[in-house]
Amino acid sequence: MARKRARRRELRAMAAPFTVAAPSGARIRDRLKDLTAVDVKVLTLVGEHLGRHQRADLAARVRIGNVPAKQTGRAGRKKQLTAASSSRWAGAMTRVSEDQYQLSMRCLMDERAGLRRRIRKIGQRLAVACSHRLGRVRGYADRAERWQKQRHLSKLQARLAVVEKQIEQGHPSITAGGCRLARARHHLADAGLTEVDWRKRWDAARLFLTADGESGAPHGNYTITVDPVDGSLTLVLPEPLRYLANAPRGRYRLACAVAFHHRRPEWLDRVSANRAVRYDIVHDPARDRWYLDASWSTSPSVIPTLEEIRASGARMLAVDLNADHLAAVVLDEHGNPVGEPSTVPLELTGPTTTRDGRLRAAISRLIALARDNGCAAIVVENLGFADARWTGRESMGRGRRGKAFRRTVAEIPTASFRERLRSMAYHQGLSVIAVDPAYTSIWGERYWKGPLQQQTKTTVTRHHGASVAIGRRGLGHRIRRRPGVTATDQRIGQRRATGQTASLPRPRGTTGPPRTAGTPSKGGKTRLRRGDQLVLFPDLEDRSRGHQAPTGLVCGELANTGQLP
């Protein structure tokens, strides 16, 4: 039987690390407390009135199709909306309609790319016979699974045809209020909602209370204005609802006061200088609370480059993101692990607000750990899982094990973690470095899990080894470890873990390799131990000096007489 040749698997090209850019905007929130029943009624009427006109404008924008910005007819649509609201309300509605349309078109583009990847992957596997392999493509296990995949392929092709037609016509399908909430109407029992509760959430999601800021306007926004002195909140009423005004110039003043405790100095700097600030009034029917969001764009910030961070010689905190925890290890400038590996729990269950709060708490612990150890940057993987989520079962395993792995990948909050970490680390003076995630878990477990366990009493997992691999890649070192670099008695830090797999060359003029505890000594020692007596032979003659050594003398006596060379 011919022996099969073992083909060497080629490693994919890895992208270079880069420094994540600083956030380009800010968004803060404050609760509107002490609202009266009249205030709630006025906000509801204004939101429903503007929401109805905004949805009509969105439908008109979709009918226009995918045309250049100058051909969308925004000026004409804004003029029609001004008669039913105001000029500034109309500008915000047309701007939101355009943003929603462009976002829907990008989602269609992404869906088309994902459908093509899935169809191509299934087609490749269908081209191979059952239980066979052609190169690196494996056929399906049996005929039943193959038949199911053929049916699934026809569904994907039908969906791809619909998506391509929508892209060609420029008519995406948009659900005002959200597709997820709309689908929950047909499955109220599974969603844990009653018809009344669902109707409240649906009406709240379709309210429109968004006012774009403008520079030079009073406190950065004329439509919705917050006075920084007393925190009073007023808004301009639409033309048909001007009879509800309780303030001059057709405005309504709410009974609550706004404080904005989070990032208040930044907000005060903008509103005091009359710089643009956007406001959104949001209603949460589950808690029966009203909130005010303030957002603005920030000027581009200059962040240190990757070379400057490496040249500073500061430590780095390497983090491995997982579905239920964050594994972190502190590395010095040479890539050596410093201190104990850390594990930050990450339980992302429950409502959206609960998950977001737990994610922010975990990131806060990472930032505190980085500041306590004097780190200048946090190194993370540039995760996306876009291809994996689209291809799904075709590339991530089958059966119970594959299903569990796909569920684990789906539960990892890659986008939320990346955006939250970038914003929170920037305000704490820390940089974020993103590296290619290729082979970090495999090589980290192979080269660093065991050595890390040798120098700590805590339990070390493969994720801590992956953290070291991530940090070393961000520092520009190789992931492989030299033998013994994690020992506590090493004194030359630069030679310990800089990535060499072979021993360093010895300087010219030095002798052989250094002696260790297991190396036998050659020849005698330079000095005898106390108590040892070596009797010299009486016939020993020192010819070089021309005299004969005395008899019966031990080594110590010869040393005292000065006759030893």
N, C-alpha and C positions, 0 to 999 in steps of 0.2 A: 504493500500500500504506500502510495506516494505521500511523502510528508508535506503537510501544508505549510506554506510560508507565512510567517506572522508579519502582517503589514503594519508598519509603523504609522500611528495616527498623527496627523499633522496638527500642530497647535494653531489656533486662529490668531490673526494679528490683533494685538491689544492696543487700544487707544491710549493716548498719552494723558496723564493726569492734568487737571486744570482747576483753577480757583473759581468757585461759584460767585457769580455777580451779586452785588448788593441789591436789596429790594428796591423797586422803583416807585413804591407808593406806600401809604399807610391807611389803616382803617381801624377805627375805635368805635365803641358802643357804650351807650348809657341807657338805663331804664327810665321810662317816663312814669314817674310815680305820682300818686294823688290826682289822677285824672278823674274828672267828674263825669256823670252820665251824659251830659251835654257835649263834653269834649269827645267822648267816644263816638257819639252819634255823628258829630260833625266830621271827624276823621273817617268814619265808615262811609258817609255820603260822598265826601270828596274822593276817597280812594275808589269807590265803585264807579263814580262818574268818569274819572280820568282813566280808569282801567278799561272801561267799555270803549272809549274813543281810541285808546292805545291799541287794543286788539283789532279794531277796525283798520287802523293805520298799518298794522303789521300784515294783515291780510292783503291790503293794497300793495304793500312792498313785495310780498311773495308773488303776486300776480305780475309784477313788472319783470321779474326774472333776474338772472345773473348778468347785469349790464354794468358798464363803468359808473363811477360815482356821480359824474356829471349828468347822467341820463336817468337817474332814479326819480327825478321830479320831487325832490325833498322840499324845495321852496314852495311849490304849489300845495303839497300836502300840509306843510306847516301853516300856510295861510288859511286853509280850511279848518284846521284844529284850533287856530287862534280865536275864531269866533265862538267856539264852544268852551274855551278855557282861558288862556292868556298866551302872550307871545313866548314867555319863558317856559310855561308848562308844555306848549306845543313843541318847542325846541328839544326838550328832554324826551318827549314821546317819540319823535322822529329819530332821535339819536339811538334810543333803546331799540326801536324797530330795526334799524340798520345793523346794530350789534348782534341782535338775535338772528337775523338772517345770515350774516357772515359766519357766525358760530355754527349754525345748522349746516351750512355748506361745507365747512371744514369737517364736521362730524360725518357727513356723507362721504367725503373723500377718504377719511380714515376707515369707514365701514367698507368701502369698495376695496381698499388695499387689503384689509383683513379677510374679506371674502375670497379674494383672489389667492391669498396665501393658503387658505384652507382648501380651496378647490384644487390647487396645484399639489398640495401635500397628499390629499386623498387620491388624486389621479395617479401619482407616482406609486402609491402602495397597491392600487388596483391593477396596475400594469404587471405586478409580480404575482405568481401563482401562490395559492394558499400554502402556508407553512414552508415557504421558500424565501430565499434571500438573493437579491441581485445587487452586488456591491454593498453599499451601506443602507439600501432600502429593503425593508422587511415586509413581506406580504402578510395578509391577515391570517389569523389562526385557523379559521374554518370557513366553510361556505356560508354558514348562517350570518357570521359577522360581516363577511364580504357583501352579502345581499343587503344587510342593513346600511352599510356604508354607501352602497349604490343609491339607495333611496334617499339617504341624507345628502348625497352629492347632487341629486336632482333638485332638492329643496334649496340648496345653496345656490345653484345656478339660476333658479327662478328668482330668488331674492336679489342676486347680483344684477339680473336684467332690470328689475324694478329700480334699484339704486342707480344704475347707469342712466336709465331714462329720466329719473329725477334730476340727476346732475346735468344732463344734456338740456333739459327744459329749464333748469334753474328754479324748480319749485319744490323746496324741501317741505316736509311735514313737520309743523311746530305745534305743540300742545301748550297753550297758555295755562299755567298752573302745574305742569309737570306730567310726564307720561306715567311715572310710577304711581302718583296719586290718582290719576285717571283710571289706571288698571285696578287699583284697589277698590274702586266702586263696585266692581263685579265680584269681588272676593272679600266682602266685609268681615266675614267670620274669621278668615285666615289672617287678616290684618288686625283683628281685635278692635274693630270700630263699629259703631252704630251708624245708621244713616244720618242722624242729626250731627254726630261728631264729624263724619266725613264731609258733610255740607259746610260746616264751619271752617274746616281746614281748606276746603276747595275755594270758598269765598275769600278767605284771608290770603291765599296764594295768588289770587287774581286782582288784588288791590294794586293800585299804582299811586305811590306817594314818593316819587323820586324827583329831586330838584338839582340840576347841574349848577355848579358854582361858577362865578365869573369874577375876574379880577376888577377891582375898583368899585364893586357893589358894597353896600353896607355889610360889614363883617363877612365878606366873601360870598354871600349868597342873598339875593333879594327875594326869591320865592319862599324859601324856608330860612328864617333868620334866627340865630341864637345870640343873645346879648351876653358878652363875656363878663359883664359887671354883675348882673343879678341872675343870669341864667334863664331869662324869660325866652319862650319859644313862640314865634308867630309865623303864620303862613298865609300866602295870598290865596283867596278863594276863587274858584272859576267863576266866570261871568254869570251862569245861571244860578249860582249859589251865593251871590253877593248879599242876599238878604240875611244870611247867618252871621255877618261880620259884627264883631264887638270891638274893633279897633279901627283907627282912621285908614283911609285909602283901600277899603275893601279887604282888610286883613282880619284874621281870627287869632286871638291870643289864648293859648292854653293855660290852664291853672297850675301846671307843673313847672319845675325848675330843672335845668340841665347842668350837670357838673363836669362830666368827662374826667374822671379821676385818672384813668390810664392815659399816659402820654399827654397830660394836660398842658405842660409848657409848650410843646410843639404846636398844639392846637391854638393856644393863646397867641403865639407868635404870628400865626397865619391870619386869624380873625382880627387881630389888632392892626395888622398892616393891610387889611382888606384884600387879602389874597384868596384865590378861588378855593372853596371847600364844598364838596358835594354832600348832601344829606338824603338819607333814606329813612322813612318811617315804616316800621315792620310790626305786624301783629302776630303773636303766638297764641293761637286759640287753645292749645293744650294747657297752657298755664294761665291763659287769659291776661297776658301782659303785652304792653306796647314798648317798643324800643326805638331809639334814634341812633342811626349809624352815620358817622362822619368819615369821609375819605378824601384824600388829596394825593397828588403826585409829588414826588420828591426829586430833587436835582440829582443827576448821576454822581455817585461817590467814587472816589479813587481808592481801590482796594489794593493791598500789597500783592505783588506777583508771586508765582510759585518759587521762583529763584530767590527772591528776597526773603521769603519765609524760611527756605532751607538754609540760606546763608546766615540768618540770625542766630542759628544754633539753639533755638528754643525747642521745647518738647512739643509733642503732638499727641492728641487723644484719638485713637483709632476705634471706630465703632462698626460693629456688624449688626445689621438690622434683621430681625427675625419676626415671626408671627406673634410670639408671646413674650419676647424679652429683647433687650439690647445688651450685647456683649461688648465691653469696652476694656481697652488696655492702653496704658500710657507708655510712650516710646520716647527715648532721648534722640539726639541728633544723629547718632550712629545706628539707630534702629534697634536698640536694646530695650527689652521690656523693663519697666521701672515700677516697683511697687506690686501690689496685689491686683489680679484681674477682677473686674467689677461686672456685676450682672444687674441690670435695671429691669424690673418687671414691666410688662406692657400688656395690659388686659383691655382689649378693644371690644367690649360687649356693651349692649344697651343702646339707648338713643344716640342720635348724632352729637348732641351737645355733651353727653357723658363721655363718648369716645374721644371727642376733641379735647376735653379737659384732661383726660388721662394721658393723651399724647403730649400735651403741653407740659404736664407734670414730669413725664419721663425726660423730655428734652431739657427741662430746668435742672434735673439732677445731673444730666450730662454736662451742662454748662458749669454747674457748681464743681463737679469733679475736675473739669479742665482748668478752672481758675485756681482751685486748691493746689494743683500740681504744676502751676506755672506754664500751662500749654498756650501756644500761640495760635493753634488751628485745630480743627476737628476734621478727621479724614473719614469719609464715608464712601460707599459704593454708589456708582451712578446707575441705579436700578431703574428698570422700566417695565419689564415683563410684557411688553406689547406683543411681540411675536408669540411668546408662550401662551398668552391668554387667547389669542386668536386661533392658533392651531390646536390648542387644548389637548385632547386625548391622543391626537396623532403624533405628538412629539413629547408628551409628558407621562407616558405609561398608560397601562390599561388595568382593569380589574380594581380590586379594593385598594391596593397600594397606590396605583396611579390616581385614583379618585381622591385619596387622602392628600397626595402631593399637590394635586391641582387646587384642592380646597385651601391648603396651606399657602400656596402662592397667591391665591385670590385674597387672602386675609391680610397680607402684608401691606401696610399703608405707605407705599412708596412715594406717591405724589404729595400726600399730606405731610409726611415726615420731612421730605426735602424742602418744601416751602416753609414749614414752621421752623425748621432748624436754621434755614438761611436767614430768616427775619430775626429770630431771637438771638442767634449768635452774633449777628451784625451789631445789634444794640448793646451787646456786652463786650465789644471790641475783639471778637474772635473771628477768624477766617474759616471758611469751609472749603475743603479740597475734595473733589470727586475723582475717583479712580475707576478704571475698568474692573468689573466684577469677575472677570474670567479666571477660573481655577483657584480663587482665593480660599474657598472652603476645603478643596482637595489638598492643596499644597500646605495650607495652614495646619491641617490635621496631621499631615505626614511629617512636617519638619518642626512644628512648634508646640503641639499639644503635649507630647511627652516631656520635653525640656521645661515647659512652663509648670507642669505638675511636680517636677523635681525641686523647684525653688519656692513652692508655696504649699500651705496646708489646706487651702480651700480647694473645692472641686473644680477642675478645669475641663471644659468641654471643647469640642471641635470648633465651636463658634468663637471661643477666645483665641484659638490658633488662627482662625480666619481673620480676626481683628489685627493680629500682629502682621499677617500677610498684607492686609489692606494698608496699615500704617507704613510698612516698609516700601510698598509700591508708591505711596504718596511722597515718601522721602527720597525716592529715586534709587533705592537699594534693591538688590535681588532678594527674592523671598527665601531662597535656600539658606540654611543656617550652618555655620562652621561648628564642628564638634566642640562641645564644652563652653560655648559662648555664654550660657546662662549660669555658669558657676559663680558663686559669690566671691571667690578669691582672685578673680581676674583683675589685673591692675592696669592693663593697657586697653582703654576703652575703644580707641579708634580701630584696633586690630581685632576686636572681639566679634562684631556682628556686621561688618561692612559688606558681606555678601560673597566672600571668597569661598570656593568649595575646596581648594587645595591649600596646603600650607604656604605661608609667605616665604619668599627667598631670604636666606640668611645673609647678613652683611659680609663683605669680603674680609678675609682674615680670621674669621671665627672658626671654632672647631666643629665637631660633629653635633648631632642632635643633643638637646639637653637631657640630663639624666633624670629619671623619674624614680618613684618608689619601687617599681618593679624591674628596674635596670640593674644588672649586677655590676659591681665596681671592679675595675681592672687595676691590678697592682696594689701596693700598700698605701696606707693612709699617710698623710703628712704629719700626723701626730698620734701617738699611741694613747690609749685610754689609761686612766689612773689605775695602778695596780698591776699592769701588764709588765712582765720581765722577760725580755728576750736575751738568752745567753748566747754570746758570739763564740764561734769556734776558735780555739787557741791558735790554730795554724793559719788564721786569716791574715794576710799580709797586704798592706797598702803600698803597692809598688810605686804609685805616683808620688808618694812622699818619702819613700826610701827608708821606712822603718817598719817594724813588726808590731801589731797590736798586742797589748797585754792580755794575759790569760785570766779567766774567771771573773771578768767584769761584765756587768749588765749594762743595758742601754743607758740607764740613768747615770751610772758612774762615768761612762764615757762622755756623756754630755757635760758633766761637771768638769771633767779634765780638759775639755776642749779638743778631744782627739777624733770626734765624729766630723765628717765633712759637712 
